[in-house]
Amino acid sequence: MSQPDRPRRIGVLAVQGAVREHVAAITDIGAVPVEVRLPRDLVDLDALVLPGGESTTMRRMIDAYGLREPVRAMAAGGSPVLGTCAGMILLASGIDDGDEPVLAALDIAVRRNAYGRQLDSFEADLEVPAIGPEPLHAVFIRAPVVTDIGAGVEVLARDPDGRPVAVRQGRVLATAFHPELTTDRRIHRLLLTSIEAPAERPA
Ligand code: GLN
């Protein structure tokens, strides 16, 4: 069971994308970052982060390194997982563009790069009650739009137009934005605290 004296080990899928920034965020919250490139790197992790990047490339690398099944099993087994931007796309159970889902660990549908040209990159202050009353400054870069969410999925934050941009199902958490690119660590802390949270019934 839990070993409170041991620092938590949080993996970062390190096949492509914004790995370094998540490693820094994990260090900031007092956990041990572990770069994951091979299935054996998943051993003894308390949680896993799937970073932003290019989901098409990440999908290829995940399969090339045999990571798809072990990562899917980790999420299905109740381990905390955080996917940011491309990481959200990897977790989604539906991708509107016709791509096959990768991990299908989160009951949402997404459309890639769907904020449109004018909004390729933008920033917004979001209300995220689950992490406290202070708004969260969020950076969006060619972000996916969440187009559908299942009944078991909780919306933690919405963009200024009301679309979900942070969602949670059990211990699987995903953001369309990049919490690793700002200094606010509350999303990473939410992942860390979910390691300790009592197990919820699988959705
Ligand atoms: N547009 C990217 C994709 O579709 C995601 C962008 C990001 O992670 N910053 O994979």
Boltz pocket constraint, residues with backbone or C-beta under 6 A from the ligand:
constraints:
  - pocket:
      binder: B
      contacts: [[A, 51], [A, 52], [A, 53], [A, 54], [A, 55], [A, 56], [A, 84], [A, 85], [A, 86], [A, 87], [A, 89], [A, 112], [A, 113], [A, 141], [A, 142], [A, 143], [A, 144]]
      max_distance: 6.0
